[in-house]
Amino acid sequence: MLIDIYTHIFPSHYFEEFARSSKGLGAIAARYKTVPAILDLDARFRAMDELDDYRQIIALPHPVLEEVASPDEATRLARLSNDELAGLCAAHPDRFPGFVATVALTDVDTAVTEANRAVTELGARGIQIYTNIVGRPLDDPRYRPIFAAMAAHDLPIWLHPARTADHADYAVEDKSRYEMWWCFGWPYETSVAMARLVFSGVFDRHPGLKIITHHLGGMIPYFDGRIGPGLAVLGSRTAGEDYSAVLSSLKKPHLDYFHMFYADTAMFGGESGLPSGLKFFGADHVVFATDAPFAPIRETYDALDQLELSPGDRRKIMSGNAQKLLKLPAV
């Protein structure tokens, strides 16, 4: 069995309500027109049939609800999406063995309530959150209850990058150009969110917390030297702000916490980064994902062949780790 732990879908009724009661798709509308499988189940199933015994864990795609809807509407839409994602899993259990719930963190208390409902009543296998909440960092203390809730459920948080063209590449410009906000901005967003969570002590508060980082942990595996020895002198480069107590407040060496994240293989079929990601996170913390339907399924699968994995490690990455993390029944 092959479990793709991070794929995206628009449930049909949710999409209609989303288009009606939010700011809509915005600039990515043109992109979605080229991806019929985001809405069309028949197109999706045809793509899935390229691999034998292949199954998807489904989650909502961009846009980020908190950015395009009022807090009340975002909460309503999140609830609607979770109901419909659960319905898709119930209707197609051989295709979708689980879903990732949506929560709207513009209202943290309501988000925790919805996360609890989605897990206990609908069978969600975890929740999806974004690397910032309308520009606010995840290590802001107001978001601590959502991490506590998922640690209590012992189910993972899928961490998805969030950044748009409005985040300019240079101070003299108004917009990011050439889609650098996506190509390089998203890995940066992921990496910064991971670091901020580490330095805020999230894993000390919740040692069993499970966070799945998209696109193989962003930049983290490739900059382990800068993160480890480089940040061991945290604060020495900074004037006007005292970081002297940050590292000493942690219970372990700071680099150790970065190894506690999980990382998926959604690299658009790219091969060069896979060995670094596997070496950094280890076979027990890497999970197969494609980012379908926005990225290729077959090419992502084939790229893993260049890793020369042992049969045991391959089983972990392709399905075993997902089954364990998501508490899926053995098949």
Backbone hydrogen bonds, N-H to C=O, Kabsch-Sander energy under -0.5 kcal/mol:
donor,donor_aa,acceptor,acceptor_aa,energy
2,L,53,D,-2.6
3,I,318,M,-2.8
4,D,2,L,-0.6
4,D,55,R,-3.1
5,I,3,I,-0.9
5,I,288,F,-2.7
7,T,57,I,-1.5
8,H,292,A,-2.8
9,I,59,A,-2.2
10,F,38,I,-3.2
15,F,11,P,-2.7
16,E,12,S,-1.9
17,E,13,H,-2.3
18,F,14,Y,-3.1
19,A,15,F,-2.6
20,R,16,E,-1.6
21,S,17,E,-2.5
22,S,18,F,-1.1
23,K,68,V,-2.2
28,I,25,L,-1.3
29,A,26,G,-1.6
30,A,27,A,-0.5
32,Y,28,I,-2.0
33,K,29,A,-1.3
34,T,30,A,-0.5
34,T,31,R,-1.3
35,V,32,Y,-1.6
38,I,35,V,-1.8
39,L,36,P,-1.8
40,D,36,P,-2.9
41,L,39,L,-0.7
44,R,40,D,-1.9
45,F,41,L,-3.0
46,R,42,D,-2.0
47,A,43,A,-1.7
48,M,44,R,-2.3
49,D,45,F,-1.9
50,E,47,A,-1.4
51,L,48,M,-1.6
54,Y,51,L,-0.8
55,R,2,L,-2.9
56,Q,95,R,-2.9
57,I,4,D,-2.9
58,I,56,Q,-0.6
58,I,98,G,-1.6
59,A,7,T,-1.5
67,E,64,V,-1.4
68,V,64,V,-1.0
68,V,65,L,-0.9
69,A,65,L,-1.6
74,A,70,S,-3.3
75,T,71,P,-2.1
76,R,72,D,-2.2
77,L,73,E,-3.0
78,A,74,A,-2.4
79,R,75,T,-2.1
80,L,76,R,-2.3
81,S,77,L,-2.8
82,N,78,A,-2.2
83,D,79,R,-2.1
84,E,80,L,-2.2
85,L,81,S,-2.9
86,A,82,N,-2.3
87,G,83,D,-1.7
88,L,84,E,-2.1
89,C,85,L,-2.0
90,A,86,A,-2.1
91,A,87,G,-2.2
92,H,88,L,-1.9
95,R,92,H,-1.5
96,F,92,H,-3.2
98,G,56,Q,-0.6
100,V,58,I,-2.8
101,A,99,F,-0.5
101,A,126,G,-2.7
103,V,128,Q,-0.7
105,L,103,V,-0.7
107,D,104,A,-1.3
111,A,107,D,-2.2
112,V,108,V,-2.5
113,T,109,D,-2.0
114,E,110,T,-2.5
115,A,111,A,-2.6
116,N,112,V,-2.5
117,R,113,T,-2.2
118,A,114,E,-3.0
119,V,115,A,-2.1
120,T,116,N,-2.7
121,E,117,R,-2.7
122,L,117,R,-1.2
123,G,119,V,-0.6
124,A,118,A,-2.9
125,R,99,F,-2.6
127,I,156,P,-1.5
128,Q,101,A,-2.6
129,I,158,W,-2.6
131,T,160,H,-1.7
133,I,136,R,-2.8
134,V,132,N,-0.8
136,R,133,I,-1.5
138,L,131,T,-0.7
140,D,137,P,-1.6
143,Y,140,D,-2.4
144,R,141,P,-1.7
146,I,143,Y,-1.1
147,F,143,Y,-1.1
148,A,144,R,-2.3
149,A,145,P,-2.3
150,M,146,I,-1.8
151,A,147,F,-2.2
152,A,148,A,-2.1
153,H,149,A,-1.8
154,D,150,M,-1.0
155,L,150,M,-1.7
157,I,210,K,-2.3
158,W,127,I,-3.3
158,W,156,P,-0.5
159,L,157,I,-0.6
159,L,212,I,-3.0
160,H,129,I,-2.6
160,H,158,W,-0.7
167,H,164,T,-1.9
168,A,166,D,-1.2
169,D,175,K,-0.5
173,E,170,Y,-1.8
176,S,165,A,-2.9
180,M,177,R,-1.9
182,W,179,E,-0.8
183,C,179,E,-2.5
184,F,180,M,-1.8
185,G,180,M,-2.3
186,W,182,W,-0.9
188,Y,184,F,-1.7
189,E,185,G,-2.8
190,T,186,W,-2.5
191,S,187,P,-2.3
192,V,188,Y,-2.8
193,A,189,E,-2.4
194,M,190,T,-2.3
195,A,191,S,-2.4
196,R,192,V,-2.8
197,L,193,A,-2.1
198,V,194,M,-2.3
199,F,195,A,-2.9
200,S,196,R,-1.4
201,G,198,V,-1.8
202,V,197,L,-2.1
205,R,201,G,-2.1
206,H,202,V,-1.8
209,L,206,H,-2.2
211,I,209,L,-0.5
212,I,157,I,-3.1
213,T,211,I,-0.7
213,T,262,Y,-3.2
214,H,159,L,-1.5
216,L,213,T,-0.5
216,L,264,D,-1.2
218,G,214,H,-0.9
218,G,215,H,-0.7
219,M,187,P,-0.9
220,I,217,G,-1.9
222,Y,219,M,-1.0
223,F,219,M,-0.7
223,F,220,I,-1.3
224,D,221,P,-0.6
227,I,223,F,-2.5
228,G,224,D,-2.9
230,G,225,G,-2.4
231,L,226,R,-0.6
232,A,228,G,-0.6
232,A,229,P,-0.6
233,V,230,G,-0.7
234,L,231,L,-1.4
236,S,233,V,-2.4
238,T,235,G,-1.1
243,Y,241,E,-0.7
246,V,243,Y,-1.6
247,L,243,Y,-0.6
249,S,245,A,-1.1
249,S,246,V,-0.7
250,L,247,L,-1.3
256,D,253,P,-1.4
257,Y,253,P,-0.7
257,Y,254,H,-0.8
258,F,254,H,-0.7
258,F,255,L,-0.7
259,H,255,L,-0.9
259,H,256,D,-0.6
260,M,257,Y,-1.4
261,F,258,F,-0.9
262,Y,211,I,-3.0
263,A,285,H,-2.5
264,D,213,T,-2.1
265,T,287,V,-1.5
267,M,265,T,-1.9
270,G,267,M,-2.0
274,L,271,E,-0.8
277,G,273,G,-2.2
278,L,274,L,-2.7
279,K,275,P,-2.4
280,F,276,S,-2.4
281,F,277,G,-2.6
282,G,278,L,-2.2
285,H,282,G,-1.9
286,V,283,A,-0.7
287,V,263,A,-2.2
288,F,317,I,-2.3
291,D,6,Y,-1.7
294,F,291,D,-1.8
300,T,296,P,-0.6
301,Y,297,I,-2.2
302,D,298,R,-2.9
303,A,299,E,-2.0
304,L,300,T,-0.8
304,L,301,Y,-0.9
305,D,302,D,-1.6
306,Q,303,A,-1.1
307,L,304,L,-1.6
308,E,305,D,-1.3
314,R,310,S,-2.6
315,R,311,P,-1.9
316,K,312,G,-1.9
317,I,313,D,-2.4
318,M,314,R,-2.8
319,S,315,R,-1.9
320,G,315,R,-3.3
321,N,316,K,-3.3
322,A,316,K,-0.5
323,Q,319,S,-2.7
324,K,320,G,-2.1
325,L,321,N,-3.0
326,L,322,A,-2.7
327,K,323,Q,-0.7
328,L,323,Q,-1.8
